[in-house]
Amino acid sequence: MIRIRVEFFAMLREHAGRANEDIETDAGTAAELYAELSGRHSFPAIGSMKVAINQEFADLDSRLADGDAVVFIPPVAGG
């Protein structure tokens, strides 16, 4: 298991009911972590979600390591 710090923004914060969460997980990738969190917090489908790991944009199939900080960034509507 690894320990990850996850920060929630926009609709994800609303679903989680908090701004961040420290979790222990067996997730190996950002996509696996999102699936785990989605089951816990009823997040929407991953769709066009972006991810940053340790303050750098990454792919959803990026590997996670102990101590990583992960932010999932939902799509933003504007105009």
DSSP file (Angstrom, degrees, kcal/mol; ACC not computed):
  #  RESIDUE AA STRUCTURE BP1 BP2  ACC     N-H-->O    O-->H-N    N-H-->O    O-->H-N    TCO  KAPPA ALPHA  PHI   PSI    X-CA   Y-CA   Z-CA
    1    1 A M              0   0    0      0, 0.0     2,-0.3     0, 0.0    25,-0.2   0.000 360.0 360.0 360.0 147.9    0.0    0.0    0.0
    2    2 A I  E     -A   25   0A   0     23,-2.6    23,-2.6    25,-0.1     2,-0.5  -0.880 360.0-125.0-121.7 157.5    1.0    3.6   -0.7
    3    3 A R  E     -A   24   0A   0     -2,-0.3    64,-3.0    21,-0.2     2,-0.4  -0.903  31.4-178.2-105.8 127.4   -0.1    6.8    1.0
    4    4 A I  E     -A   23   0A   0     19,-2.9    19,-2.8    -2,-0.5     2,-0.6  -0.949  22.8-143.0-127.1 142.4   -1.4    9.5   -1.3
    5    5 A R  E     -Ab  22  69A   0     63,-2.4    65,-3.2    -2,-0.4     2,-0.4  -0.941  23.2-167.8-103.4 121.7   -2.6   13.1   -0.7
    6    6 A V  E     -Ab  21  70A   0     15,-3.1    15,-2.4    -2,-0.6     2,-0.4  -0.929   6.5-158.7-113.8 133.5   -5.6   13.9   -2.9
    7    7 A E  E     -Ab  20  71A   0     63,-2.3    65,-0.9    -2,-0.4     2,-0.4  -0.907   9.7-149.2-109.9 140.8   -7.0   17.4   -3.4
    8    8 A F        -     0   0    0     11,-3.3     2,-0.3    -2,-0.4    65,-0.1  -0.900  14.6-177.1-113.8 136.3  -10.5   18.0   -4.7
    9    9 A F    >>  -     0   0    0     63,-0.5     3,-1.6    -2,-0.4     4,-0.7  -0.907  49.1 -21.1-127.7 157.1  -11.7   20.9   -6.7
   10   10 A A  H >> S+     0   0    0     -2,-0.3     4,-1.6     1,-0.3     3,-0.6  -0.140 129.9   1.1  51.7-129.0  -15.1   22.0   -8.1
   11   11 A M  H 3> S+     0   0    0      1,-0.2     4,-2.2     2,-0.2    -1,-0.3   0.785 131.4  59.7 -64.2 -27.6  -17.7   19.3   -8.4
   12   12 A L  H <> S+     0   0    0     -3,-1.6     4,-2.6     2,-0.2    -1,-0.2   0.889 103.6  51.3 -67.7 -37.2  -15.3   16.7   -7.0
   13   13 A R  H <X>S+     0   0    0     -4,-0.7     4,-2.3    -3,-0.6     5,-0.8   0.899 109.4  51.2 -63.3 -40.3  -15.1   18.7   -3.8
   14   14 A E  H  <5S+     0   0    0     -4,-1.6    -2,-0.2     2,-0.2    -1,-0.2   0.919 112.6  45.0 -63.0 -43.5  -18.8   18.8   -3.6
   15   15 A H  H  <5S+     0   0    0     -4,-2.2    -2,-0.2     1,-0.2    -1,-0.2   0.905 118.2  42.7 -67.1 -41.6  -19.1   15.1   -4.0
   16   16 A A  H  <5S-     0   0    0     -4,-2.6    -2,-0.2     2,-0.2    -1,-0.2   0.775  97.9-138.2 -77.3 -26.2  -16.3   14.3   -1.5
   17   17 A G  T  <5S+     0   0    0     -4,-2.3     2,-0.3     1,-0.2    -3,-0.2   0.730  74.4  68.4  74.0  21.4  -17.5   16.9    1.0
   18   18 A R  S   <S-     0   0    0     -5,-0.8    -1,-0.2    -6,-0.2    -2,-0.2  -0.976  80.4-122.5-161.5 165.7  -14.0   18.1    1.7
   19   19 A A  S    S+     0   0    0     -2,-0.3   -11,-3.3     1,-0.2     2,-0.3   0.739  89.8   1.6 -88.2 -26.1  -11.0   19.8    0.0
   20   20 A N  E     -A    7   0A   0    -13,-0.3     2,-0.3    -7,-0.1   -13,-0.2  -0.970  55.9-160.3-156.4 169.2   -8.5   17.0    0.4
   21   21 A E  E     -A    6   0A   0    -15,-2.4   -15,-3.1    -2,-0.3     2,-0.6  -0.964  13.5-144.7-156.5 134.7   -8.0   13.5    1.7
   22   22 A D  E     +A    5   0A   0     -2,-0.3     2,-0.3   -17,-0.2   -17,-0.2  -0.917  34.7 174.7 -99.7 124.2   -5.0   11.4    2.7
   23   23 A I  E     -A    4   0A   0    -19,-2.8   -19,-2.9    -2,-0.6     2,-0.5  -0.921  33.8-136.4-131.6 156.0   -5.5    7.8    1.8
   24   24 A E  E     +A    3   0A   0     -2,-0.3     2,-0.3   -21,-0.2   -21,-0.2  -0.946  40.9 168.5-104.7 132.5   -3.7    4.5    1.7
   25   25 A T  E     -A    2   0A   0    -23,-2.6   -23,-2.6    -2,-0.5     8,-0.1  -0.953  48.6-146.1-145.8 157.7   -4.3    2.7   -1.5
   26   26 A D        +     0   0    0     -2,-0.3    -1,-0.1   -25,-0.2     7,-0.1   0.344  61.0 130.3 -99.4   0.6   -3.3   -0.2   -3.7
   27   27 A A        -     0   0    0      1,-0.2    -2,-0.1   -25,-0.1    37,-0.1  -0.311  40.2-168.1 -59.0 134.3   -4.0    1.8   -6.8
   28   28 A G        +     0   0    0     35,-0.1    36,-2.2     1,-0.0     2,-0.3   0.695  66.9  32.7 -96.6 -22.8   -1.1    1.7   -9.2
   29   29 A T  B  > S-E   63   0B   0     34,-0.3     4,-2.1     1,-0.1    34,-0.2  -0.836  83.5-108.7-130.6 167.1   -2.1    4.5  -11.6
   30   30 A A  H  > S+     0   0    0     32,-1.5     4,-2.5    29,-0.3    31,-0.2   0.882 119.9  53.9 -62.1 -38.3   -4.0    7.7  -11.4
   31   31 A A  H  > S+     0   0    0     29,-2.7     4,-2.2     2,-0.2    -1,-0.2   0.904 108.4  48.6 -64.0 -41.3   -7.0    6.1  -13.3
   32   32 A E  H  > S+     0   0    0     28,-0.3     4,-2.1     2,-0.2    -1,-0.2   0.882 111.0  51.0 -65.2 -38.1   -7.1    3.3  -10.7
   33   33 A L  H  X S+     0   0    0     -4,-2.1     4,-2.7     2,-0.2     5,-0.2   0.915 108.9  50.8 -64.6 -42.7   -7.0    5.8   -7.9
   34   34 A Y  H  X S+     0   0    0     -4,-2.5     4,-2.8     1,-0.2    -2,-0.2   0.910 108.9  51.6 -61.9 -41.4   -9.9    7.8   -9.5
   35   35 A A  H  X S+     0   0    0     -4,-2.2     4,-1.8     2,-0.2    -1,-0.2   0.909 110.8  48.6 -61.6 -41.6  -12.0    4.6   -9.8
   36   36 A E  H  X S+     0   0    0     -4,-2.1     4,-1.4     1,-0.2    -2,-0.2   0.936 114.5  44.7 -62.8 -46.6  -11.4    3.9   -6.1
   37   37 A L  H  X S+     0   0    0     -4,-2.7     4,-2.9     1,-0.2     5,-0.2   0.861 109.0  57.3 -66.3 -35.4  -12.3    7.4   -5.1
   38   38 A S  H  X S+     0   0    0     -4,-2.8     4,-1.9     1,-0.2     5,-0.5   0.893 105.9  50.0 -62.6 -40.2  -15.3    7.3   -7.4
   39   39 A G  H  < S+     0   0    0     -4,-1.8    -1,-0.2     1,-0.2    -2,-0.2   0.844 115.8  43.3 -64.9 -33.8  -16.6    4.3   -5.6
   40   40 A R  H  < S+     0   0    0     -4,-1.4    -2,-0.2    -5,-0.1    -1,-0.2   0.857 130.0  22.6 -79.6 -37.5  -16.2    6.0   -2.3
   41   41 A H  H  < S-     0   0    0     -4,-2.9    -2,-0.2    -5,-0.1    -3,-0.2   0.333  99.9-116.1-117.3   5.3  -17.6    9.5   -3.2
   42   42 A S     <  -     0   0    0     -4,-1.9    -3,-0.2    -5,-0.2    -4,-0.2   0.912  47.2-177.4  58.1  45.3  -19.9    8.8   -6.3
   43   43 A F        -     0   0    0     -5,-0.5    -1,-0.1    -6,-0.2     3,-0.1  -0.328  29.7-100.8 -67.3 155.7  -17.7   10.8   -8.6
   44   44 A P        -     0   0    0      0, 0.0    -1,-0.1     0, 0.0    -6,-0.0  -0.231  57.2 -66.7 -69.2 168.0  -18.9   11.2  -12.2
   45   45 A A        -     0   0    0      1,-0.1     3,-0.2    -7,-0.0     4,-0.1  -0.191  49.6-113.3 -54.6 149.6  -17.3    9.1  -15.0
   46   46 A I    >   +     0   0    0      1,-0.2     3,-2.8    -3,-0.1    -1,-0.1   0.817  63.7 147.6 -62.3 -33.0  -13.7   10.0  -15.6
   47   47 A G  T 3  S-     0   0    0      1,-0.3    -1,-0.2    27,-0.0    -2,-0.0   0.000  77.5 -11.6  41.1-121.8  -14.5   11.4  -19.1
   48   48 A S  T 3  S+     0   0    0     -3,-0.2    -1,-0.3     2,-0.0    -2,-0.1  -0.052  92.5 151.3-101.0  31.5  -12.1   14.3  -19.9
   49   49 A M    <   -     0   0    0     -3,-2.8     2,-0.3    25,-0.1    11,-0.1  -0.346  33.2-148.2 -61.6 139.9  -10.8   14.6  -16.4
   50   50 A K  E     -C   73   0A   0     23,-2.5    23,-3.2     9,-0.1     2,-0.4  -0.733   9.5-154.1-104.3 159.9   -7.2   15.9  -16.2
   51   51 A V  E     -CD  72  58A   0      7,-0.6     7,-2.5    -2,-0.3     2,-0.4  -0.994   9.6-164.5-137.6 143.6   -4.7   14.9  -13.5
   52   52 A A  E     -CD  71  57A   0     19,-2.5    19,-2.5    -2,-0.4     2,-0.5  -0.995   6.3-164.0-123.7 134.7   -1.7   16.5  -11.9
   53   53 A I  E >  S-CD  70  56A   0      3,-2.7     3,-0.8    -2,-0.4    17,-0.2  -0.980  78.6 -10.6-120.1 121.7    0.8   14.5   -9.8
   54   54 A N  T 3  S-     0   0    0     15,-3.4    -1,-0.2    -2,-0.5    16,-0.1   0.906 131.7 -53.7  53.9  44.9    3.2   16.4   -7.6
   55   55 A Q  T 3  S+     0   0    0     14,-0.4     2,-0.4     1,-0.2    -1,-0.2   0.664 118.1 105.0  68.0  22.1    2.1   19.7   -9.3
   56   56 A E  E <  S-D   53   0A   0     -3,-0.8    -3,-2.7     0, 0.0    -1,-0.2  -0.999  76.9-110.2-131.0 134.2    2.8   18.5  -12.9
   57   57 A F  E     +D   52   0A   0     -2,-0.4     2,-0.3    -5,-0.3    -5,-0.3  -0.313  46.9 175.1 -58.4 142.9    0.2   17.4  -15.4
   58   58 A A  E     -D   51   0A   0     -7,-2.5    -7,-0.6     4,-0.0     2,-0.2  -0.895  33.1 -93.7-143.5 169.2    0.3   13.7  -16.1
   59   59 A D    >   -     0   0    0     -2,-0.3     3,-1.9     1,-0.1   -29,-0.3  -0.556  35.1-118.0 -83.3 154.3   -1.5   11.0  -18.0
   60   60 A L  T 3  S+     0   0    0      1,-0.3   -29,-2.7    -2,-0.2   -28,-0.3   0.730 116.2  57.3 -65.4 -20.5   -4.2    9.0  -16.2
   61   61 A D  T 3  S+     0   0    0    -31,-0.2    -1,-0.3   -32,-0.2     2,-0.1   0.309  79.6 127.7 -92.2  10.2   -2.1    5.9  -16.7
   62   62 A S    <   -     0   0    0     -3,-1.9   -32,-1.5     1,-0.1   -31,-0.2  -0.414  65.6-112.0 -65.8 140.3    0.9    7.4  -14.9
   63   63 A R  B     -E   29   0B   0    -34,-0.2     2,-0.3    -2,-0.1   -34,-0.3  -0.467  27.6-137.1 -74.2 143.7    2.2    5.3  -12.0
   64   64 A L        -     0   0    0    -36,-2.2     2,-0.3    -2,-0.2    -1,-0.0  -0.735  16.3-163.3-100.6 151.3    1.7    6.5   -8.5
   65   65 A A    >   -     0   0    0     -2,-0.3     3,-2.1   -62,-0.1   -63,-0.1  -0.925  36.5 -79.4-131.3 157.4    4.4    6.4   -5.7
   66   66 A D  T 3  S+     0   0    0     -2,-0.3   -62,-0.2     1,-0.3   -64,-0.0  -0.299 116.8  21.4 -55.3 131.7    4.2    6.6   -2.0
   67   67 A G  T 3  S+     0   0    0    -64,-3.0    -1,-0.3     1,-0.3   -63,-0.2   0.401  86.8 148.5  90.5  -1.8    3.9   10.2   -0.9
   68   68 A D    <   -     0   0    0     -3,-2.1   -63,-2.4   -65,-0.3     2,-0.5  -0.277  41.9-140.0 -64.1 151.4    2.5   11.6   -4.2
   69   69 A A  E     -b    5   0A   0    -65,-0.2   -15,-3.4     2,-0.0     2,-0.4  -0.977  24.0-167.5-110.5 124.3    0.1   14.5   -4.2
   70   70 A V  E     -bC   6  53A   0    -65,-3.2   -63,-2.3    -2,-0.5     2,-0.4  -0.931  12.7-174.9-121.2 135.6   -2.6   14.0   -6.7
   71   71 A V  E     -bC   7  52A   0    -19,-2.5   -19,-2.5    -2,-0.4     2,-0.5  -0.994  11.5-155.3-128.2 124.3   -5.2   16.5   -8.1
   72   72 A F  E     - C   0  51A   0    -65,-0.9   -63,-0.5    -2,-0.4   -21,-0.2  -0.872  12.4-156.2 -96.2 131.1   -8.0   15.5  -10.4
   73   73 A I  E     - C   0  50A   0    -23,-3.2   -23,-2.5    -2,-0.5     3,-0.1  -0.914   6.4-148.6-115.2 108.5   -9.1   18.5  -12.5
   74   74 A P        -     0   0    0      0, 0.0   -25,-0.1     0, 0.0   -27,-0.0  -0.316  34.4 -86.9 -71.8 157.6  -12.7   18.2  -13.9
   75   75 A P        -     0   0    0      0, 0.0     2,-0.5     0, 0.0   -26,-0.1  -0.317  43.7-141.7 -61.1 148.2  -13.6   19.9  -17.2
   76   76 A V        -     0   0    0     -3,-0.1     2,-0.3   -66,-0.0    -3,-0.0  -0.955   3.7-146.2-118.6 128.9  -14.6   23.5  -16.8
   77   77 A A        +     0   0    0     -2,-0.5     2,-0.3     2,-0.0     0, 0.0  -0.699  33.0 150.6 -88.5 144.1  -17.4   25.1  -18.8
   78   78 A G              0   0    0     -2,-0.3    -2,-0.0     1,-0.1     0, 0.0  -0.945 360.0 360.0-158.3 178.7  -17.0   28.7  -19.8
   79   79 A G              0   0    0     -2,-0.3    -1,-0.1     0, 0.0    -2,-0.0   0.374 360.0 360.0 167.1 360.0  -17.8   31.3  -22.3
